[in-house]
Amino acid sequence: MTEEHFPHKLTLNERKSLTMTGVSEVLRFEDSEVVLRTALGTAVIQGQELKLKTLSLEGGQMAVEGHICGISYEEPREGGLWQRLWR
C-alpha cells in the first residue's frame, strides 16, 4: 500500500481560524496545542481554546478554531537516540 501525499498549504484567518492541507496524522490535540504530521514535517499549532472544526485524514484536511498564537515546524531528527548520544 502506498501512502498518498497531499500538497501542504495553510490559511490563517485573523488568528481565529486555521485550515491546513497535507495532514496525514494528528499526533496530539489539546485546547492549547495541536501537533500534526504533515507532508512537510511535524507542525505545532499553539493557542488558547483550540477546537477541531474539521478533520479528514483521507483528504489530508484539517481546520481549527480558537485564538491561534503560533505555528511552527519541527525538523526530523537524524538517526536514533544512540547515534545522537555517541557523537
N, C-alpha and C positions, 0 to 999 in steps of 0.2 A: 504494500500500500504506500503510495507516495503522498507526502504532505504537501498540500496546496498552500502557496504563499500569496497573500493579497497585498496590494500596494499599501504602504503605510502613509496615512495622512491624518492630521488632526486639525480641528477647528474649535477655537475658544471664543465664546460669545460673552463679552462683558464680565469675565471671570465668574460667571454664574452657571454656564453650561459648556460642556466639552463633549465633542463627538470625535471618535477615533476609528480608523480602519486599519487593517493589518494586524488585528489582535488574534492571537492563537490560544491564549490561556490566561485566566485570571488566577494569579498566584496568591493574592490576599486582598480582601476588601473590608475596610473598616470605615467608620464615619470620618476619620481624619487622614486616611491614607489608602490608596489603591495601588497595587503592584500588578503589572501586566507583562506578559511575554508578547512581544510584537515581532514583526518581520525584521525590524532593525535593532533588536535588543530588548532588554528589560526596561520598561517605563514605570516611573514612580510619580504618582499624582498626589500632591499634598493639599489639604484644605480643611474645611470645617463643615459639618453636617452634610457630608457627601452621600448621595443616594444614587443607586443604579437605576437609570431610566430605561435603557435598552441594552440587551446583550444577545448577540448572535454569533457564536463561535464558528458556526458553519459558514457564515458570510463574512466573518472577521470584523464585525462591527460592534461598537460599544458606545454608550452615552451615559454621562454622569452629570448630575445637577448638585449644586451647593455653592459654597464660597471656595473657589479654587485659588490657592496661594502659590503653588509652584508645580512645575513639571520638569522632571529630569530623567536622564537615561543612565543606566549603569552599564559600564563596559564589561564584556565577558572576561573572566579571569583565565589566564593561560595556565594549562597544566593543573594537576591536582594539588591537594594540600601538601603532600610530601615533596613535590617538586618545588613549591614555594618555600618550604622550610629549609631545604638543603641548598639554597642559592648562596 
